[in-house]
């Protein structure tokens, strides 16, 4: 059974870089039938898609975050990572890593999800 | 403001049926598939419906999905108190290559 687990600091200072890693177990990150993504949810609010990556390194980013986001993949460790630069309090959220299914060679539904990790931006 | 539009809340009595709507535009819905997610309090979202109307294994057939044009609907029959959750619709906009979600609908089972 495919499982995803986020890891990284729970507290980041304003203007610094938020860095999270997602470890995939129970399956290969190099599968051609999967994309891998990050989604966040500010406290009490809805879901926001951050970005998606394929194991070959191809990426898609939310235009509203594009200038600050980098998603990368490490196939040797079966992990993918998120970096969000110049964070502010507005970036405080639960961050989820997810697998995305594939439909006609493009990313599709999100399943499964990691348990999520709360990242607070505060000095 | 979310790209897809959902009602903020819906409610119904146990045993009854409820529907949750999700509307978009021709640019994001178009020919794209819609998926639905259930988020129980304090937990990560879980996939309920994918490709408009397909249920992953383990999802009871009380949950159903449909899509027509720029609108999609999630239906839940035989409501149970355990169904109280936030429900989100989502899609992959193939023209912009971005993921988008609705703002979420809080279901209360009275």
Interface residues (C-beta under 8 A of the other chain):
Chain A: X37 X39 X46 X47 X48 X49 X52 X60 X62 X63 X96 X100 X101 X103 X106 X107 X108 X109 X110 X111 X112 X113 X114 X115 X116
Chain B: X2 X33 X35 X37 X43 X44 X45 X46 X47 X50 X51 X56 X88 X90 X92 X94 X96 X97 X98 X99 X100 X101 X102 X103 X104
